[in-house]
């Protein structure tokens, strides 16, 4: 065997050893290391998932605690009776006539327990129907007070049937309420008040009743209201004279006076020698002598060439 053959055999042996060493490294060192990294990554994902679950459970626990504060009592019969009395008192307090509140049977709702996978009681659902008769202002107050009540309840449907030309209406409401089984109060309603509405004060919703869209008199009211005269007394205090038509032919107004008009709220803001500034359902209107409010609301040239403008108040309404 010559030297060249020996060299080739030695080189082949080195290559074989290197290959075996590489395979051994991949099998016994690199492979387990990769598996450990994958296991560590999977474990990290599990930990993150567990942390998210814990956080979500904490948030749900906080929300559930808040719901318990608004829940109807845990005893189904007491809860139904107490809430029915609350609704009836609500209708009566707001002056609605022929009030009635009917209650349906409580419906038990169950959920599946995560640990045992068995159904367990969660809450009771209650249904009520409310009826009464009153003005739109009374209905507005009723709905406002309802949403101020600190209960787990909602209006599922509301029906308004105008009567007497829109001056009164029959009201029918379908209401749903919830009572959690874990509520600590067994027979007493929550005394908490809530602010679920966009505006906290009832005054923000008075334009609803002031501008009664159900009234048959609404269309003709603004055509009947006319500025007939402006006068000043000895002290320079101005008064504006309005022709209203109907049973009240004339009303003398000062600054801040609200005119006796159905379906619309018209307040005198300012009185000048030749014009009066009015607030008509939230719109600021300039009206001159001999002009009706309807003419002032629709910008148009009057007989003397005067142009009336309407400026919308820069504030939110209900």
JOFEN-V263649 format. One record per residue. RES is the residue in one small letter. PHI is phi in whole degrees, -180 to 180 (999 if undefined). OMEGA is omega in whole degrees, -180 to 180 (999 if undefined). BURIAL is # if it has 16 or more other ideal C-beta (glycine too) atoms within 10 Angstrom, else .. Layout:
res = <RES & RES>
phi = <PHI & PHI>
omega = <OMEGA & OMEGA>
burial = <BURIAL & BURIAL>
//
This chain:
res = <x & x & x & x & x & x & x & x & x & x & x & x & x & x & x & x & x & x & x & x & x & x & x & x & x & x & x & x & x & x & x & x & x & x & x & x & x & x & x & x & x & x & x & x & x & x & x & x & x & x & x & x & x & x & x & x & x & x & x & x & x & x & x & x & x & x & x & x & x & x & x & x & x & x & x & x & x & x & x & x & x & x & x & x & x & x & x & x & x & x & x & x & x & x & x & x & x & x & x & x & x & x & x & x & x & x & x & x & x & x & x & x & x & x & x & x & x & x & x & x & x & x & x & x & x & x & x & x & x & x & x & x & x & x & x & x & x & x & x & x & x & x & x & x & x & x & x & x & x & x & x & x & x & x & x & x & x & x & x & x & x & x & x & x & x & x & x & x & x & x & x & x & x & x & x & x & x & x & x & x & x & x & x & x & x & x & x & x & x & x & x & x & x & x & x & x & x & x & x & x & x & x & x & x & x & x & x & x & x & x & x & x & x & x & x & x & x & x & x & x & x & x & x & x & x & x & x & x & x & x & x & x & x & x & x & x & x & x & x & x & x & x & x & x & x & x & x & x & x & x & x & x & x & x & x & x & x & x & x & x & x & x & x & x & x & x & x & x & x & x & x & x & x & x & x & x & x & x & x & x & x & x & x & x & x & x & x & x & x & x & x & x & x & x & x & x & x & x & x & x & x & x & x & x & x & x & x & x & x & x & x & x & x & x & x & x & x & x>
phi = <999 & -82 & -65 & -63 & -65 & -62 & -65 & -65 & -64 & -65 & -64 & -64 & -64 & -63 & -63 & -63 & -63 & -64 & -65 & -63 & -66 & -65 & -64 & -65 & -64 & -64 & -78 & -100 & -121 & -67 & -59 & -59 & -65 & -64 & -63 & -64 & -64 & -64 & -64 & -66 & -64 & -64 & -65 & -62 & -63 & -63 & -65 & -61 & -63 & -65 & -64 & -62 & -64 & -64 & -63 & -63 & -63 & -65 & -63 & -64 & -64 & -65 & -66 & -65 & -63 & -66 & -63 & -61 & -66 & -100 & -63 & -67 & -57 & -74 & -76 & -60 & -69 & -66 & -62 & -64 & -68 & -66 & -71 & -62 & -63 & -64 & -65 & -64 & -65 & -64 & -66 & -66 & -62 & -89 & 80 & -74 & -89 & 50 & -74 & -152 & -135 & -107 & -118 & -88 & -75 & -62 & -114 & -79 & -119 & -114 & -129 & -88 & -71 & -66 & -79 & -93 & 62 & -107 & -72 & -136 & -65 & -120 & -160 & -116 & -105 & -119 & -122 & -137 & -124 & -119 & -137 & -177 & -137 & -171 & -81 & -64 & -64 & -66 & -65 & -62 & -64 & -60 & -66 & -63 & -65 & -60 & -78 & -84 & -68 & -86 & -129 & -82 & -148 & -157 & -89 & -83 & -154 & -139 & -122 & -122 & -114 & -64 & -133 & 52 & 69 & 93 & -73 & -135 & -155 & -83 & -114 & -134 & -124 & -107 & -124 & -123 & -132 & -126 & -126 & -76 & -66 & -89 & -63 & -74 & -79 & -87 & -139 & -112 & -76 & -67 & -97 & -75 & -109 & -120 & -123 & -86 & -86 & -68 & -121 & -79 & -96 & -64 & -58 & -66 & -106 & -64 & -57 & -63 & -79 & -66 & -105 & -76 & -70 & -86 & -75 & -74 & -86 & -62 & -65 & -88 & -61 & -68 & -75 & -84 & -81 & -130 & -81 & -103 & -162 & -130 & -134 & -127 & -85 & -61 & -89 & 82 & -80 & -85 & -135 & -116 & -106 & -120 & -92 & -102 & 74 & 70 & -76 & -114 & -65 & -139 & -132 & -94 & -125 & -117 & -61 & 92 & -73 & -102 & -70 & -83 & -122 & -77 & 74 & -139 & -105 & -121 & -117 & -83 & -91 & -151 & -126 & -119 & -63 & -117 & -151 & -129 & -100 & -120 & -108 & -112 & 53 & 95 & -104 & -89 & -128 & -99 & -130 & -107 & -58 & 81 & -104 & -90 & -65 & -61 & -65 & -72 & -73 & -104 & -55 & -158 & -76 & -84 & -65 & -98 & 86 & -76 & -106 & -98 & -115 & -120 & -119 & -80 & -63 & -89 & -152 & -76 & -121 & -72>
omega = <-177 & -176 & -179 & 179 & 179 & -179 & -180 & 178 & 179 & 179 & 179 & 178 & 179 & 179 & 179 & 178 & 180 & 179 & 178 & 179 & 179 & 178 & 179 & 179 & 180 & -175 & -171 & -177 & -175 & -179 & 178 & 180 & 178 & 179 & 179 & 178 & 178 & 179 & 179 & 179 & 178 & 179 & 177 & 177 & 178 & 179 & 178 & 178 & 178 & 178 & 178 & 179 & 179 & 179 & 179 & 179 & 178 & 179 & 179 & 178 & 178 & 179 & 180 & 177 & 177 & 179 & 179 & 179 & -180 & -173 & 168 & -179 & -176 & 178 & -174 & -177 & 178 & 180 & -180 & -178 & -178 & -178 & 176 & 177 & -180 & 179 & -180 & 177 & 179 & 180 & -178 & -179 & -180 & 170 & 178 & -180 & 178 & -177 & 175 & 178 & 178 & -178 & 175 & 178 & 177 & 179 & 180 & 180 & -179 & 174 & -178 & 178 & -178 & -176 & -175 & -178 & 178 & 179 & 177 & -178 & -179 & -179 & 175 & 177 & -177 & 177 & -179 & 173 & -176 & 178 & 178 & 179 & -180 & 178 & 178 & 177 & 178 & 178 & 178 & 178 & 179 & -180 & 178 & -180 & 179 & -177 & 172 & -180 & -177 & -180 & 173 & -177 & 178 & 175 & 180 & 178 & 180 & 180 & 178 & 180 & -178 & 177 & 176 & 178 & 179 & 180 & 175 & 179 & 172 & -177 & 175 & -178 & 171 & -171 & 175 & 179 & -177 & 173 & -180 & -180 & -178 & 178 & -178 & 179 & -176 & -176 & -178 & 176 & 176 & 177 & -178 & 173 & -177 & 176 & -177 & -176 & -179 & -180 & -175 & -173 & 179 & -178 & -180 & -177 & -180 & 176 & 178 & 180 & 179 & 178 & -175 & -178 & -180 & -174 & 176 & -180 & -173 & -175 & -176 & -175 & -176 & 177 & -179 & -175 & -178 & 174 & -175 & -178 & 172 & -178 & 177 & 178 & -177 & -179 & 179 & 179 & -176 & 172 & 179 & -179 & -178 & 170 & -175 & -175 & 178 & -175 & 179 & -173 & -175 & 174 & 177 & -173 & 171 & 178 & -180 & 179 & 174 & -176 & -180 & -178 & 176 & 172 & 179 & 176 & -178 & -179 & 178 & 180 & -177 & 179 & 177 & -173 & -174 & -180 & 179 & 178 & -177 & 168 & -178 & 179 & 178 & 177 & 177 & -172 & 173 & -178 & -179 & -178 & 179 & -178 & 174 & 178 & 178 & 178 & -180 & -179 & 179 & -178 & 180 & 178 & 178 & -175 & -179 & 177 & -179 & 177 & -178 & -180 & 178 & 179 & 179 & 179 & -178 & 176 & -176 & 177 & -178 & 999>
burial = <. & . & . & . & . & . & . & . & . & . & . & . & . & . & . & . & . & . & . & . & . & . & . & . & . & . & . & . & . & . & . & . & . & . & . & . & . & . & . & . & . & . & . & . & . & . & . & . & . & . & . & . & . & . & . & . & . & . & . & . & . & . & . & . & . & . & . & # & . & # & # & # & # & # & # & # & . & # & # & # & . & # & # & # & . & # & # & # & . & # & # & . & . & # & . & # & . & . & # & . & # & . & # & . & . & # & . & . & . & . & . & . & . & . & . & . & . & . & . & . & . & . & # & # & . & # & # & # & # & # & # & # & # & # & # & # & # & # & # & # & # & # & # & # & . & # & . & # & # & . & # & # & # & . & . & . & . & . & . & . & . & # & . & . & . & # & # & # & # & # & # & . & # & . & # & . & # & # & # & # & # & . & # & . & # & . & . & . & # & # & . & . & . & . & . & . & . & . & . & . & . & . & . & # & # & . & . & # & # & # & # & # & . & # & # & . & # & # & . & . & # & # & . & # & # & # & # & . & . & # & . & . & . & . & . & . & . & # & # & # & # & # & . & # & # & . & . & . & . & . & # & . & # & . & . & . & # & . & # & . & # & # & # & # & # & # & # & # & . & . & # & . & . & . & # & # & # & # & . & # & # & . & . & . & # & # & # & # & # & . & # & # & # & # & # & # & # & . & . & . & . & . & . & . & . & . & . & # & . & . & . & . & . & . & . & . & . & .>
//
